[in-house]
Amino acid sequence: IHIYIYIYIYIYIKLKGKFYTGFILYALFWSNANSSSQQRGGAVSRIWSLTQRAVRQSTTRTSKPPGVALKFILGPAVLTVSARLFCHVAHCEADVNNNTPVEVVAKNPVPDFKWHVLWEFVKPQLFTLVCAVVLAFGAAILNIQIPLMLGDLVNVVARYLRENTGNYVHEIRGPALKLLGLYGIQGLLTSGYIVLLSRVGERVAADMRKTLFASLLRQDVAFFDANKTGQLVNRLTADIQEFKSSFKLVISQGLRSITQTVGCFVSLYVISPKLTGLTVLVLPCLVGAGALIGSFLRRLSRLAQEQVAKATGVADEALGNVRTVKAFAMEERELQLYAYEVDKSCEMNENLGTGIAIFQGLSNIALNCELLNYQHYANVFVSLASISILFGQVVRGMSSGARVFEYLALQPTIPLSGGGRIPYHSLTGRVDFMNVSFSYPTRPGHQVLQRFSLTLPPSKTVAIVGESGGGKSTVASLLERFYDPTSGVVMLDGLDIRTLDLCWLRSQVIGFINQEPVLFGSSVMENIRFGKPEATDAEVINAAKQANAHGFITGFPDGYNTVVGERGVTLSGGQKQRIAISRALIKNPSILVLDEATSALDAESERVVQEALDRATRGRTVLIIAHRLSTIQRADLICVMSNGRIVEAGTHVELLSKGGYYSDLIRRQRAEGQK
Ligand SMILES: Nc1ncnc2c1ncn2[C@@H]1O[C@H](COP(=O)(O)OP(=O)(O)OP(=O)(O)O)[C@@H](O)[C@H]1O
């Protein structure tokens, strides 16, 4: 009987997660106690024998072997619970999406779990959730009834064996049919609540993902300086996954385990187990069927996982290239793309949930039918063990939830919308930096700009040159309003840019091209259209012509429909740069910022790109940040920066004749070129 109980529990463990820690500990404890008591030594053995004696004295004898409840049910169960509570060991609850948890370093290491935020997500699913709870409760109540029905059946068999009178088939039919009916209803209820719960879980998780993604995209660039993209993506994936699993498990198992534990303790002492039956013969069939359905479910799970990864890929790309997304004010479009992929993965996970539901419903029926003779022993153990799993799961679920909620509540310091706009026909494109001082929020002690002043006259080209780390790119970042100055103002047409609509500023006024153009893994057409989503094909082609890109694009077999690969890996540096220029030009910006736009190119690529840039800059206010001084000689004004200040300014000829910092830079660059 002991072997059977172990086999039964083993199967249960296989189906419901691994909670064998208590068993291993118990087995060790028991064998140690037995061998030690034979040697009459050891504190452990003495405590053990005292416990056994106390239990023997306190329990009234039943038909069960003495101490069986302690040895095979309470012992392992209590040890499992303790191991779980105190040691956090050996629990590996099945994760349908096989997400590998990544260490998350939170800004606030222990964020609070906010119930009211959870409520906002659960509210729309409340009806489905209540139905799931009712069904789960019904299934749990039936689970308690089953051993009692079983008792009726056993009584009939026992009476027949004892008295050998009456019509056996007639007498057994009633209780047997009742029992089968009960199993059927129980299976249906189980499937029902799992389907509903899976739906609630998936929808809550999908809503959380979309809301968190929207909240992340809204954040300032400074937020992304302080947080690694991988961690943010992890909150969108692993944390929400963990939270979802816990949410479903706690509701389904919590209700079932508590009701079942109470009920099974009662029935354990009411019914006496007599039947053994065909279990050994049937078990391999059950295991085989389980393995078959399991492999199907694993396939479903893998597909769902791939879809989740796809959604994560979209998020990762948008967040990883957040400067580009922000420079084109494309937050809304990225959100839509992500929402589409998330909804698809939500649907696939719902299908998976239905598969699991059918599997569990069937396995419940099969196990109940075939293993009924051990039901009352094993159920108590399983219920107790499930409660122990729940403790750990509640803790993990709440901490994952808290990490997700932490970022939902964050408000950006630079709001994306709101503020004034200057009508297109009256916008001149004059920019003034007035006494600007600035430190990056992640390095507040390091002042990058100190009382920096500079004017970009309308339709003129101003270049900034100077030593590396002197603060040139920071000037461009402040114009894009990736950050706000610590003191001083940046003005557009005489208006403080903090009073202007940021979305308008980035999407319509400023075109930004930097050293390493970032493309998205879609077609050339879509990449150029990123600059102006409503642009017609003709506008896209026109922008590509202006940027010297039309020729090479039409040379590809798929032309504008050529997919450029992740981050544009299938294109050369010069080609990528020209697509980036087309993307900036399509919005017809009044101001163009070129941050080292040609410094990563070889001489030939630089020539074609430079040609495109010369054409692109005509009639616009241009700020060029340059390393290669040869590219800026025709600028209307060249400023030399050092230590966050302008130390010299003038035209190329003026600065050369001055013989100061600029001519020194030119000399050094020539010398490097000759080497
Ligand atoms: N996001 C950031 N967070 C914190 N510090 C930064 C950040 N970006 C730049 N810095 C620091 O600010 C200073 C100025 O950097 P910036 O990129 O503006 O220099 P640069 O003149 O453009 O240099 P380079 O010519 O090498 O590109 C440097 O000391 C740099 O380390």
The ligand as a Gaussian input file, in Angstrom:
#p B3LYP/6-31G(d) Opt

LIG

0 1
 N       23.689000      60.365000     -21.281000
 C       24.725000      60.816000     -20.572000
 N       24.745000      60.714000     -19.227000
 C       25.774000      61.177000     -18.513000
 N       26.846000      61.800000     -19.049000
 C       26.897000      61.951000     -20.384000
 C       25.844000      61.462000     -21.217000
 N       26.149000      61.732000     -22.493000
 C       27.350000      62.367000     -22.462000
 N       27.792000      62.492000     -21.206000
 C       29.019000      63.144000     -20.771000
 O       28.921000      64.521000     -21.115000
 C       30.152000      65.009000     -21.594000
 C       29.945000      65.639000     -22.984000
 O       29.544000      64.625000     -23.856000
 P       29.174000      64.926000     -25.367000
 O       28.689000      63.674000     -25.970000
 O       28.275000      66.106000     -25.434000
 O       30.599000      65.313000     -25.936000
 P       31.058000      65.516000     -27.451000
 O       31.767000      66.807000     -27.474000
 O       29.897000      65.363000     -28.365000
 O       32.059000      64.300000     -27.588000
 P       32.425000      63.462000     -28.934000
 O       33.053000      64.413000     -29.890000
 O       33.380000      62.451000     -28.448000
 O       31.158000      62.859000     -29.439000
 C       31.119000      63.848000     -21.617000
 O       31.921000      63.922000     -20.471000
 C       30.226000      62.623000     -21.527000
 O       30.853000      61.610000     -20.797000

